[in-house]
Each structure stands twice: as C-alpha cells, then as structure tokens.
Amino acid sequence: MLRDGRVVAVKRLYENNFKRVEQFRNEVEIVTRLRHQNLVTLYGCTSKSSRDLVLVYEYIPNGTVADHLHGKRAKSGLLSWPIRLNIAIETADALTYLHKSDIVHRDVKTNNILLDNDFHVKVADFGLSRIFPNDVTHVSTAPQGTPGYVDPEYYQCYKLTEKSDVYSFGVVLIELMSSLQAVDTNRHRHDINLSNMAINKIQNRTLHDLVDQSLGFERDCITRRMITLVAELAFRCLQQERDMRPSMEEVLETLRAIQNEKLNTHKVEVVDISVDDEIALLTGSISPPSPISVFTDK
C-alpha cells in the first residue's frame, strides 16, 4: 500500500541480466504512453540508482481469467456466458486500442487478462510487447510468446504483425467458450493444442463437444446462437494465414454486434438449430466461413 492509500501490485524481475533489463525498459516505455480503461495502470518503477528491477502497478483483486476458467477459482461458477462475452469484448477493446497506438502485445493469453471485483478486464504484462511502426507490414523478430497462443505464421516465418495478436485472441475466445486450457498434455494427442482441437470440432460440426455445458449451450437457444457466432469468429481468428484473419477492430465490432444480437449494419436472422442438425454454410460469407455458420437474410 502506498502512502496515499492506493493498493498496488509489485512486479519484480529477479534475473538482473541484459535480457531482463531490456524487457524492463521496454515495458516501462510502452505502458507509460498508454491510457485505457481496460489496461493496467503503471504507477511507478525503479529509479536508475536501484539494483532491483521493479514495476509498481494498480492492484487488480479478482485474479486472472485463467484462474476462473480452469484454475484455483474455477469451481466458483461465477463466469456466466454474459460475463464471458463481456470479458471478450473488453479484451478486444484494449487490443484494438494497442494496435491503433502501433503496439503489438505479443503475449495475449488468459493469464494476462486480469479481472476486478466486477469482472471488468485489465490487460497486463507488456514485457514482450513491440512498438510497431505504421509504415511497415511486419517486424522480423524471433518468435516469443506462450505455447498454445503463438501465431503459427509468426512462429514459422519470424514475421510479427498485428494479426499475431488476433490469433492469440482467437485461442482466448475458445477458452472462454470451453473452459479448457490452451495446452493440456493430458488430452488426446490431436487435442493437446486447444486451437487445433477447436478447428477440428468446428469442421466436424461437433461444437457441442467443445463448449462448457454449464453455460447452457444445450438448454438455451439464445445462448447457443451467441456461442455459435463467437465460435465462427474464433475460427476466422485461428486461420493459419494471417491475411485470412480479421483485424482486431473488426473482431471488436463483431463481438459487440453479437452482444446486441445484431450482425453488422444490416439485419440478419440467425436460424436456431438443434445440435444434431445438418449445418449449412453461410452463402456469401466473409472468407473463410466456419462450418458451423447458419444464417438466412430476412
């Protein structure tokens, strides 16, 4: 607690080597230029005369999204579908702001999405973030991030773009739908990576096998419709080729439209389907369409 009564979280980098110092400087440089309601606020940092690398942030009391989905707070059952959808929207809002500020987060994951007591989002941890010049298409850099969330094209080609965050956010969307971890070696070898598992389930039209059944997917047609639309969006975010993925701004607009039960600016009726029904592709959909799409124009 600071002298003025503010409760803070202190982040200390223990390995005081060149890499850690660079990470520390990078985080300070980036966070001090950001102001957004869904990003953690940096209060201060170590002075040049100190031997320790310390960052002092506002304290966010309600743990991480990962804690509530599959961690120590998971059994509380507090994350209803409306709360999960709002978490997705607020996270997308923060990432859209970062991208408009020419910054790529590079480590988007549920462990870096903090929650306050009202379950509002604070995106954290900018140690791996990069300032992205607006006059280039990509930055060539060695792949960094967390297994299960790293953009495969970035991993293979060493080309970092804003779409790398979009891929990672797609994994977060699947986590919010399924309550499963991004990587779990206890699952079948084809399902260890959650993104692969999700794409296979969607392509095989077995979305109901992926969704956390406590969310009411089988019981409530409105919830089923909204989750299906979010799965459609996640499918697009998880495309192997970055040019096939939507921008973060488009992701945010789509999530808000889903929350408002609207689709873009024209009215579209979403046909309610039973889990076992034959599923048709969306005619004229933005490529690539997900096999779970079912829409008809009014």
C-alpha positions as semicolon CSV with decimal commas, in nm:
position;residue;x (nm);y (nm);z (nm)
1;M;0,000;0,000;0,000
2;L;0,126;0,344;-0,094
3;R;0,124;0,636;0,147
4;D;-0,183;0,782;-0,024
5;G;-0,378;0,460;0,042
6;R;-0,358;0,306;-0,303
7;V;-0,317;-0,072;-0,304
8;V;-0,054;-0,176;-0,558
9;A;0,090;-0,485;-0,722
10;V;0,469;-0,500;-0,737
11;K;0,629;-0,685;-1,025
12;R;0,992;-0,770;-0,963
13;L;1,223;-0,911;-1,232
14;Y;1,466;-1,129;-1,041
15;E;1,721;-1,209;-1,312
16;N;1,909;-0,882;-1,347
17;N;2,071;-0,962;-1,679
18;F;2,077;-0,781;-2,014
19;K;1,763;-0,952;-2,140
20;R;1,569;-0,868;-1,826
21;V;1,686;-0,505;-1,831
22;E;1,574;-0,471;-2,193
23;Q;1,237;-0,628;-2,109
24;F;1,202;-0,390;-1,813
25;R;1,281;-0,082;-2,022
26;N;1,050;-0,200;-2,297
27;E;0,758;-0,244;-2,058
28;V;0,812;0,097;-1,899
29;E;0,841;0,270;-2,237
30;I;0,522;0,113;-2,369
31;V;0,297;0,130;-2,063
32;T;0,376;0,494;-1,985
33;R;0,232;0,601;-2,322
34;L;-0,096;0,410;-2,278
35;R;-0,424;0,516;-2,114
36;H;-0,722;0,286;-2,147
37;Q;-0,986;0,165;-1,904
38;N;-0,907;-0,200;-1,986
39;L;-0,527;-0,176;-1,946
40;V;-0,350;-0,189;-1,610
41;T;-0,211;0,143;-1,492
42;L;0,160;0,176;-1,414
43;Y;0,216;0,392;-1,104
44;G;0,594;0,389;-1,097
45;C;0,916;0,194;-1,138
46;T;1,266;0,154;-1,003
47;S;1,500;0,451;-1,014
48;K;1,826;0,425;-1,207
49;S;2,023;0,400;-0,881
50;S;1,845;0,083;-0,766
51;R;1,983;-0,265;-0,825
52;D;1,634;-0,419;-0,845
53;L;1,402;-0,408;-1,145
54;V;1,063;-0,323;-1,000
55;L;0,736;-0,212;-1,163
56;V;0,451;-0,082;-0,946
57;Y;0,103;-0,134;-1,094
58;E;-0,252;-0,079;-0,972
59;Y;-0,368;-0,390;-0,788
60;I;-0,642;-0,590;-0,960
61;P;-0,800;-0,808;-0,690
62;N;-1,003;-1,079;-0,866
63;G;-0,730;-1,290;-1,025
64;T;-0,695;-1,376;-1,392
65;V;-0,940;-1,512;-1,647
66;A;-0,734;-1,833;-1,643
67;D;-0,790;-1,863;-1,266
68;H;-1,167;-1,851;-1,317
69;L;-1,178;-2,080;-1,621
70;H;-0,952;-2,366;-1,516
71;G;-0,751;-2,252;-1,216
72;K;-0,796;-2,207;-0,842
73;R;-1,118;-2,003;-0,879
74;A;-1,280;-2,224;-1,144
75;K;-1,521;-2,403;-0,910
76;S;-1,688;-2,079;-0,808
77;G;-1,901;-2,087;-1,123
78;L;-1,913;-1,708;-1,139
79;L;-1,828;-1,677;-1,508
80;S;-2,168;-1,696;-1,676
81;W;-2,185;-1,665;-2,054
82;P;-2,281;-1,291;-2,047
83;I;-1,978;-1,220;-1,825
84;R;-1,750;-1,424;-2,054
85;L;-1,876;-1,240;-2,361
86;N;-1,817;-0,907;-2,189
87;I;-1,463;-1,019;-2,098
88;A;-1,403;-1,094;-2,466
89;I;-1,537;-0,751;-2,569
90;E;-1,331;-0,556;-2,315
91;T;-1,015;-0,751;-2,403
92;A;-1,076;-0,688;-2,774
93;D;-1,131;-0,319;-2,696
94;A;-0,794;-0,299;-2,518
95;L;-0,612;-0,480;-2,802
96;T;-0,778;-0,257;-3,063
97;Y;-0,651;0,044;-2,871
98;L;-0,300;-0,104;-2,860
99;H;-0,300;-0,167;-3,234
100;K;-0,420;0,187;-3,304
101;S;-0,128;0,301;-3,085
102;D;0,112;0,099;-3,307
103;I;0,177;-0,161;-3,037
104;V;0,157;-0,540;-3,068
105;H;0,108;-0,708;-2,729
106;R;0,271;-1,039;-2,836
107;D;0,163;-1,235;-2,526
108;V;-0,217;-1,232;-2,530
109;K;-0,343;-1,512;-2,303
110;T;-0,594;-1,565;-2,025
111;N;-0,317;-1,544;-1,763
112;N;-0,252;-1,185;-1,874
113;I;-0,616;-1,079;-1,855
114;L;-0,688;-0,958;-1,502
115;L;-1,034;-0,909;-1,352
116;D;-1,157;-0,660;-1,095
117;N;-1,432;-0,740;-0,846
118;D;-1,699;-0,652;-1,103
119;F;-1,533;-0,879;-1,362
120;H;-1,413;-0,590;-1,576
121;V;-1,093;-0,655;-1,772
122;K;-0,744;-0,517;-1,721
123;V;-0,496;-0,648;-1,977
124;A;-0,147;-0,676;-1,828
125;D;0,216;-0,778;-1,892
126;F;0,379;-0,578;-2,170
127;G;0,729;-0,719;-2,132
128;L;0,717;-0,883;-2,476
129;S;0,521;-0,607;-2,649
130;R;0,664;-0,430;-2,951
131;I;0,615;-0,082;-3,090
132;F;0,505;-0,144;-3,446
133;P;0,593;0,132;-3,699
134;N;0,288;0,225;-3,905
135;D;0,486;0,236;-4,230
136;V;0,580;-0,133;-4,235
137;T;0,383;-0,453;-4,297
138;H;0,566;-0,661;-4,036
139;V;0,859;-0,671;-3,796
140;S;1,113;-0,952;-3,832
141;T;1,190;-1,092;-3,489
142;A;1,249;-1,425;-3,320
143;P;0,913;-1,574;-3,212
144;Q;0,825;-1,510;-2,850
145;G;0,511;-1,580;-2,653
146;T;0,339;-1,864;-2,472
147;P;0,295;-2,213;-2,625
148;G;-0,060;-2,265;-2,743
149;Y;-0,111;-1,896;-2,822
150;V;0,171;-1,820;-3,067
151;D;0,068;-1,733;-3,422
152;P;0,189;-2,027;-3,640
153;E;0,287;-1,798;-3,928
154;Y;0,491;-1,581;-3,691
155;Y;0,650;-1,898;-3,550
156;Q;0,742;-2,029;-3,895
157;C;0,833;-1,708;-4,077
158;Y;0,960;-1,483;-3,793
159;K;0,724;-1,208;-3,912
160;L;0,535;-1,032;-3,634
161;T;0,218;-0,841;-3,725
162;E;-0,097;-0,718;-3,551
163;K;-0,263;-1,036;-3,678
164;S;-0,037;-1,231;-3,439
165;D;-0,241;-1,084;-3,151
166;V;-0,559;-1,173;-3,339
167;Y;-0,457;-1,539;-3,350
168;S;-0,379;-1,541;-2,976
169;F;-0,712;-1,374;-2,905
170;G;-0,883;-1,650;-3,105
171;V;-0,740;-1,900;-2,857
172;V;-0,874;-1,685;-2,571
173;L;-1,221;-1,694;-2,730
174;I;-1,209;-2,073;-2,742
175;E;-1,100;-2,084;-2,378
176;L;-1,394;-1,864;-2,281
177;M;-1,632;-2,099;-2,463
178;S;-1,483;-2,426;-2,343
179;S;-1,319;-2,354;-2,004
180;L;-1,028;-2,566;-2,132
181;Q;-0,656;-2,481;-2,117
182;A;-0,471;-2,366;-2,430
183;V;-0,230;-2,659;-2,390
184;D;-0,303;-2,977;-2,197
185;T;-0,083;-3,285;-2,240
186;N;-0,346;-3,499;-2,066
187;R;-0,577;-3,464;-2,365
188;H;-0,564;-3,685;-2,674
189;R;-0,253;-3,609;-2,879
190;H;-0,462;-3,444;-3,153
191;D;-0,631;-3,223;-2,891
192;I;-0,331;-3,117;-2,681
193;N;-0,332;-2,780;-2,857
194;L;-0,670;-2,618;-2,797
195;S;-0,670;-2,425;-3,125
196;N;-0,627;-2,749;-3,323
197;M;-0,895;-2,916;-3,115
198;A;-1,137;-2,627;-3,174
199;I;-1,082;-2,615;-3,550
200;N;-1,139;-2,991;-3,574
201;K;-1,459;-2,974;-3,368
202;I;-1,593;-2,687;-3,576
203;Q;-1,503;-2,851;-3,906
204;N;-1,663;-3,178;-3,793
205;R;-1,974;-2,989;-3,680
206;T;-1,941;-3,106;-3,320
207;L;-1,927;-2,770;-3,145
208;H;-2,138;-2,908;-2,860
209;D;-1,846;-3,135;-2,767
210;L;-1,624;-2,828;-2,720
211;V;-1,848;-2,588;-2,529
212;D;-1,861;-2,586;-2,148
213;Q;-2,208;-2,732;-2,088
214;S;-2,254;-2,526;-1,772
215;L;-2,306;-2,222;-2,000
216;G;-2,645;-2,351;-2,115
217;F;-2,548;-2,428;-2,474
218;E;-2,791;-2,722;-2,496
219;R;-3,070;-2,563;-2,289
220;D;-3,099;-2,206;-2,411
221;C;-3,139;-2,123;-2,781
222;I;-3,020;-1,760;-2,742
223;T;-2,703;-1,868;-2,561
224;R;-2,644;-2,139;-2,821
225;R;-2,683;-1,887;-3,100
226;M;-2,439;-1,639;-2,943
227;I;-2,178;-1,906;-2,865
228;T;-2,209;-2,036;-3,220
229;L;-2,141;-1,687;-3,358
230;V;-1,841;-1,644;-3,128
231;A;-1,709;-1,982;-3,246
232;E;-1,748;-1,860;-3,604
233;L;-1,539;-1,554;-3,517
234;A;-1,276;-1,761;-3,335
235;F;-1,250;-1,989;-3,639
236;R;-1,159;-1,687;-3,852
237;C;-0,907;-1,560;-3,595
238;L;-0,732;-1,900;-3,590
239;Q;-0,663;-1,921;-3,963
240;Q;-0,306;-2,029;-4,039
241;E;-0,251;-1,746;-4,289
242;R;-0,261;-1,404;-4,126
243;D;-0,428;-1,237;-4,426
244;M;-0,731;-1,461;-4,372
245;R;-0,781;-1,329;-4,018
246;P;-0,994;-1,023;-3,936
247;S;-0,841;-0,711;-3,784
248;M;-0,877;-0,658;-3,410
249;E;-1,113;-0,369;-3,480
250;E;-1,337;-0,599;-3,687
251;V;-1,326;-0,859;-3,411
252;L;-1,442;-0,596;-3,160
253;E;-1,726;-0,479;-3,384
254;T;-1,842;-0,838;-3,440
255;L;-1,841;-0,919;-3,067
256;R;-2,041;-0,606;-2,989
257;A;-2,288;-0,697;-3,262
258;I;-2,325;-1,046;-3,114
259;Q;-2,385;-0,897;-2,771
260;N;-2,650;-0,668;-2,919
261;E;-2,796;-0,955;-3,122
262;K;-2,720;-0,773;-3,443
263;L;-2,491;-0,858;-3,729
264;N;-2,305;-0,563;-3,884
265;T;-2,537;-0,283;-4,002
266;H;-2,797;-0,494;-4,186
267;K;-3,049;-0,709;-4,003
268;V;-2,990;-1,080;-4,029
269;E;-3,198;-1,354;-3,876
270;V;-2,998;-1,632;-3,715
271;V;-3,178;-1,961;-3,759
272;D;-3,198;-2,161;-3,438
273;I;-3,060;-2,512;-3,487
274;S;-3,052;-2,824;-3,281
275;V;-2,711;-2,967;-3,206
276;D;-2,758;-3,267;-3,433
277;D;-2,900;-3,081;-3,733
278;E;-2,725;-3,075;-4,068
279;I;-2,543;-2,744;-4,084
280;A;-2,526;-2,533;-4,398
281;L;-2,255;-2,289;-4,494
282;L;-2,320;-1,918;-4,498
283;T;-2,374;-1,804;-4,855
284;G;-2,158;-1,509;-4,942
285;S;-1,978;-1,516;-4,606
286;I;-1,652;-1,339;-4,542
287;S;-1,385;-1,593;-4,625
288;P;-1,312;-1,831;-4,464
289;P;-1,656;-1,934;-4,342
290;S;-1,684;-2,167;-4,047
291;P;-1,871;-2,495;-4,100
292;I;-2,098;-2,405;-3,807
293;S;-2,246;-2,093;-3,971
294;V;-2,619;-2,087;-4,022
295;F;-2,779;-1,760;-4,135
296;T;-3,060;-1,652;-4,364
297;D;-3,132;-1,300;-4,486
298;K;-3,471;-1,168;-4,388
